[in-house]
Amino acid sequence: MNHLPYIKLTIVAIFIISTVYVHLRGRERLGFWRQLTDHSTFMAPINCFMYLFSKVGSRKPYLPVSALPNLDKLQANWEAIRAEAVAMHEMGTIRASDKYDDAGFNSFFKTGWKRFYLKWYDQAHPSAAELCPVTTSLLREIPNVKAAMFAELPPGSRLVRHRDPFAGSLRYHLGLVTPNDDGCYIDVDGQRYSWRDGQGVVFDETFLHFAENTTPVNRIILFCDIERPLTWGPAAAVNRFISRHLIGAASAPNTEADRTGGLNKVFGYVQHFRLWAKSVKARSRLAYYAGKWLLFGGIFLWWLLA
C-alpha cells in the first residue's frame, strides 16, 4: 500500500493548522494574501513546535528581562557598551550594507535602519572583536545570546511592520544612546515601548511589530537574539540545530574580513531576480501576481501529485 499521498496530506494539514494559529496569534494580523506568502507561513510548523515547549510562554508580546538568564551582566556594563557603540557611530561603521549580502535586514535599510554585527549564531566577526573588545568579551560570557549587533534608528527613520522568521529566540534591546522620548518607540502586537538609556526590554519578535523614530535625536541600541528557554531537551536540541545550520547561514559581514553565510551568497543572485519581478509589477500588477501564483501554485501541485 502506498502511504505517500497520506503523508503528503498530513504535511499539508500540519501547515494549514500551524499557519492559522500563527495568523490568529496576537491582536495584530497580516492580510490574508500577505499571510499566504509571508515567511511566517513557511516556518509555521517549526515555530508552533517552539511555542509548544516554551518555558516562558508564547502568548505575551513582552516578557520581563528577568525571565531570561544572564542579561543583568549586559545591563550592569551598559555604559562601557555604549562607549564602543558611540565610537562605531563616529567611525561610520554602524551602517546599511551597500551590497545584497544581508537577506534578513535588506528591506530595513531602505527606511534608514543601520547595524554593526557583534556576533551571529556562533559565527565570529573578526571586525567586531577588533573594534569592540569589551562588548564582544561580555557576549562570549553569555552563551544564550545567539546574535548581537549595534542597531541605529536615525531621526525620521522607521521599520515596517513585520514578523521575524524563527521562534527559537526572543529579542532583547538595551538602550545605549536614545532620545529618551516616547516619540521613538517600538510597537509589538499593538503595545508600544519607548527606549531609555541604560534600560532593557525583552519581546517576542514573532509577533507583528514595527518601530519609528519621530524625534530629532538618534537612537542606538544593543540588539540581541536570546535563545528561547524550552522545557524539553530534544526540542532545545532541534532549536540549536536550526539556529546553527539555517539561521547561522544568514551571517552578514561588517567588512571584507568577515564571513558571508551561504544564504546571503544565494540572496545576492535572488535579489536580481526580485528586482526584475518588481519591474514587471510596475508595468503590470496583473502579470506580476499571475506569474507569482502560477509559480507557487505549480510548485505545490507538482509536489502534491508527484
C-alpha positions as CSV (number, residue, x, y, z in Angstrom):
1,M,0.0,0.0,0.0
2,N,1.3,3.4,-1.0
3,H,1.3,5.7,2.1
4,L,2.9,8.6,0.4
5,P,-0.3,10.5,-0.5
6,Y,-1.5,10.3,3.1
7,I,1.9,11.5,4.3
8,K,1.7,14.5,2.0
9,L,-1.9,15.3,3.0
10,T,-0.8,15.1,6.7
11,I,2.0,17.6,6.0
12,V,-0.4,19.9,4.2
13,A,-2.8,19.7,7.2
14,I,0.0,20.5,9.7
15,F,1.0,23.5,7.6
16,I,-2.6,24.8,7.4
17,I,-3.3,24.3,11.1
18,S,0.1,25.9,12.1
19,T,-0.4,28.8,9.7
20,V,-3.9,29.5,11.1
21,Y,-2.5,29.5,14.6
22,V,0.3,31.9,13.7
23,H,-2.1,34.2,11.8
24,L,-4.6,34.4,14.7
25,R,-2.0,34.6,17.4
26,G,-1.9,38.1,18.9
27,R,-4.1,41.1,18.2
28,E,-2.3,42.4,15.1
29,R,-2.6,40.4,11.9
30,L,-1.5,40.4,8.3
31,G,-4.0,40.5,5.5
32,F,-5.0,37.1,4.1
33,W,-3.0,37.2,0.8
34,R,0.1,38.7,2.5
35,Q,0.0,35.9,5.1
36,L,-0.1,33.2,2.5
37,T,3.4,34.2,1.1
38,D,4.9,35.5,4.3
39,H,7.9,33.6,5.8
40,S,5.9,33.0,8.9
41,T,3.7,30.6,6.9
42,F,6.7,28.6,5.7
43,M,8.1,28.5,9.2
44,A,4.8,27.9,11.0
45,P,5.1,24.2,11.9
46,I,8.6,24.8,13.3
47,N,7.6,27.9,15.2
48,C,4.5,26.2,16.7
49,F,6.8,23.4,17.9
50,M,8.9,26.1,19.7
51,Y,5.8,27.7,21.2
52,L,4.6,24.3,22.4
53,F,7.7,23.8,24.6
54,S,8.4,27.4,25.5
55,K,9.4,27.7,29.2
56,V,8.5,31.4,29.3
57,G,5.1,31.0,27.4
58,S,4.3,32.3,24.0
59,R,1.2,34.4,24.3
60,K,2.6,37.7,25.6
61,P,4.4,40.1,23.3
62,Y,6.6,41.4,26.1
63,L,8.4,39.5,28.9
64,P,10.3,40.7,32.0
65,V,14.0,40.9,31.4
66,S,14.4,38.7,34.5
67,A,12.7,35.9,32.5
68,L,16.0,35.3,30.6
69,P,19.2,34.4,32.4
70,N,22.5,36.4,32.3
71,L,21.2,39.7,30.9
72,D,22.0,41.5,34.1
73,K,25.7,41.4,33.0
74,L,24.9,43.4,29.9
75,Q,22.7,45.8,31.9
76,A,25.5,46.3,34.5
77,N,28.0,47.2,31.8
78,W,25.8,49.3,29.6
79,E,28.0,52.4,29.8
80,A,31.1,50.6,28.6
81,I,29.0,49.0,25.8
82,R,27.7,52.5,24.9
83,A,31.2,53.9,24.7
84,E,32.0,51.3,22.0
85,A,28.7,51.9,20.2
86,V,29.4,55.7,20.1
87,A,32.9,55.1,18.7
88,M,31.4,52.8,16.0
89,H,28.8,55.6,15.1
90,E,31.5,58.2,14.9
91,M,33.6,55.9,12.6
92,G,30.6,55.3,10.4
93,T,30.7,51.6,10.9
94,I,27.1,51.3,12.0
95,R,25.7,51.4,8.5
96,A,23.5,49.8,5.9
97,S,25.0,47.3,3.6
98,D,25.9,48.6,0.1
99,K,25.7,45.1,-1.3
100,Y,23.0,42.4,-1.5
101,D,24.6,40.4,1.3
102,D,22.2,40.8,4.2
103,A,18.9,39.0,3.3
104,G,17.5,39.2,6.8
105,F,17.6,43.0,7.0
106,N,17.9,44.2,3.4
107,S,14.4,45.7,3.3
108,F,15.1,47.7,6.5
109,F,18.0,49.7,5.0
110,K,15.6,51.5,2.6
111,T,13.9,53.3,5.6
112,G,17.0,54.3,7.4
113,W,17.9,51.4,9.8
114,K,21.6,50.6,10.2
115,R,23.6,47.9,12.0
116,F,27.0,46.7,13.1
117,Y,27.3,42.9,13.8
118,L,28.9,41.8,17.0
119,K,28.1,38.1,16.6
120,W,25.7,36.0,14.6
121,Y,24.6,32.5,15.7
122,D,28.1,31.4,16.7
123,Q,29.7,32.9,13.5
124,A,32.6,35.1,14.5
125,H,33.0,38.6,13.2
126,P,36.7,39.5,13.3
127,S,35.9,43.2,12.7
128,A,33.8,43.2,15.9
129,A,36.5,41.5,18.0
130,E,39.0,44.1,16.9
131,L,36.8,47.2,17.2
132,C,34.6,46.3,20.2
133,P,36.7,44.2,22.5
134,V,34.7,45.0,25.7
135,T,31.3,44.2,24.2
136,T,32.4,41.0,22.4
137,S,34.2,39.8,25.5
138,L,31.0,40.3,27.5
139,L,28.9,38.5,24.9
140,R,31.3,35.5,24.9
141,E,30.5,35.1,28.6
142,I,26.7,34.7,27.9
143,P,26.1,31.6,25.7
144,N,22.4,32.1,25.4
145,V,23.0,35.3,23.4
146,K,22.9,33.8,19.9
147,A,23.3,37.1,17.9
148,A,24.1,40.7,18.7
149,M,24.6,44.0,17.0
150,F,24.5,47.7,17.4
151,A,21.4,49.0,15.7
152,E,20.8,52.6,14.8
153,L,17.4,54.3,14.1
154,P,18.2,57.8,12.9
155,P,15.7,60.7,13.2
156,G,12.8,60.2,10.8
157,S,13.6,56.6,10.1
158,R,11.3,53.6,10.7
159,L,11.0,49.8,10.4
160,V,7.9,48.5,8.6
161,R,5.5,46.1,10.3
162,H,6.8,42.6,10.1
163,R,7.4,39.3,12.0
164,D,10.8,37.7,12.4
165,P,11.0,34.2,10.9
166,F,12.1,32.0,13.8
167,A,10.6,31.5,17.2
168,G,13.7,29.8,18.6
169,S,14.8,33.1,20.1
170,L,13.5,36.2,21.9
171,R,14.7,39.7,21.3
172,Y,16.5,41.9,23.8
173,H,17.1,45.6,23.3
174,L,19.3,47.6,25.6
175,G,19.1,51.4,25.3
176,L,22.6,53.0,24.7
177,V,22.0,56.3,23.1
178,T,18.3,57.2,22.9
179,P,16.1,60.2,22.6
180,N,14.6,59.2,26.0
181,D,11.3,60.2,24.4
182,D,8.0,58.5,23.6
183,G,8.4,59.7,20.0
184,C,11.0,57.0,19.5
185,Y,9.3,53.6,20.0
186,I,8.7,50.0,19.0
187,D,5.2,48.7,18.7
188,V,4.8,44.9,19.4
189,D,1.3,43.5,18.8
190,G,-0.2,46.9,19.4
191,Q,1.7,47.7,22.6
192,R,4.4,50.4,22.5
193,Y,7.7,50.6,24.3
194,S,10.0,53.7,24.2
195,W,13.7,53.1,24.7
196,R,15.6,54.7,27.5
197,D,19.3,54.9,28.1
198,G,20.6,52.0,30.2
199,Q,17.2,50.2,30.2
200,G,16.4,46.8,28.6
201,V,13.3,45.2,27.2
202,V,12.5,41.7,26.1
203,F,9.9,40.9,23.5
204,D,8.8,38.1,21.2
205,E,9.8,39.1,17.7
206,T,7.4,36.6,16.1
207,F,4.5,38.9,16.9
208,L,3.9,41.6,14.3
209,H,6.0,44.7,15.2
210,F,7.3,48.0,13.8
211,A,9.5,50.8,15.0
212,E,9.8,54.5,14.4
213,N,11.9,57.5,15.5
214,T,9.9,60.7,15.1
215,T,12.3,62.7,17.2
216,P,15.3,64.8,16.1
217,V,17.7,62.6,18.1
218,N,19.5,59.4,17.0
219,R,18.8,56.1,18.7
220,I,21.4,53.4,19.1
221,I,20.7,50.1,21.0
222,L,22.4,46.8,21.7
223,F,20.1,44.3,19.8
224,C,20.4,40.7,20.8
225,D,18.7,37.4,19.9
226,I,18.4,35.3,23.1
227,E,17.8,31.5,22.9
228,R,14.2,30.8,23.9
229,P,14.2,28.6,27.0
230,L,12.4,25.3,26.3
231,T,11.0,22.7,28.7
232,W,12.1,19.6,26.7
233,G,15.7,18.7,26.0
234,P,15.1,17.3,22.4
235,A,13.2,20.5,21.5
236,A,16.1,22.5,22.7
237,A,18.4,20.4,20.5
238,V,16.2,21.0,17.5
239,N,16.3,24.7,18.2
240,R,20.1,24.8,18.4
241,F,20.4,22.7,15.2
242,I,18.2,25.1,13.2
243,S,19.9,28.1,14.8
244,R,23.4,26.9,13.8
245,H,22.7,25.5,10.3
246,L,19.8,27.6,9.0
247,I,19.8,30.9,10.8
248,G,23.6,30.8,11.1
249,A,23.8,30.6,7.3
250,A,22.4,34.2,7.2
251,S,25.6,35.7,8.6
252,A,26.3,39.0,7.0
253,P,29.7,40.9,7.1
254,N,30.6,44.2,8.5
255,T,33.8,44.3,6.4
256,E,35.5,42.1,3.8
257,A,37.3,40.3,6.7
258,D,34.0,38.9,7.9
259,R,32.3,35.7,6.7
260,T,29.3,35.9,4.4
261,G,26.9,33.0,5.1
262,G,25.6,30.7,2.4
263,L,22.1,32.1,2.4
264,N,23.4,35.6,1.8
265,K,25.6,34.4,-1.0
266,V,22.4,33.0,-2.7
267,F,20.5,36.1,-1.8
268,G,22.7,38.2,-4.0
269,Y,21.5,36.2,-7.0
270,V,17.9,36.0,-5.9
271,Q,17.7,39.8,-5.4
272,H,18.5,40.4,-9.0
273,F,15.5,38.2,-9.9
274,R,13.3,40.1,-7.4
275,L,14.3,43.4,-8.9
276,W,13.3,42.2,-12.3
277,A,10.0,40.9,-10.9
278,K,9.4,44.4,-9.3
279,S,9.9,46.0,-12.7
280,V,7.3,43.6,-14.1
281,K,4.9,44.6,-11.2
282,A,5.5,48.3,-12.0
283,R,4.4,47.7,-15.6
284,S,1.5,45.3,-14.9
285,R,0.3,44.2,-11.5
286,L,-1.9,41.6,-13.2
287,A,1.1,40.0,-14.9
288,Y,3.1,40.1,-11.7
289,Y,0.5,38.4,-9.5
290,A,-0.5,35.9,-12.2
291,G,3.1,34.8,-12.6
292,K,3.7,34.7,-8.8
293,W,0.7,32.4,-8.2
294,L,1.4,30.2,-11.2
295,L,5.0,29.7,-9.9
296,F,4.0,28.9,-6.3
297,G,0.9,27.0,-7.3
298,G,2.8,25.0,-9.9
299,I,5.5,24.0,-7.3
300,F,2.8,23.0,-4.8
301,L,0.8,20.9,-7.3
302,W,4.0,19.2,-8.6
303,W,5.0,18.3,-5.0
304,L,1.4,17.1,-4.1
305,L,1.0,15.0,-7.3
306,A,4.5,13.6,-7.7
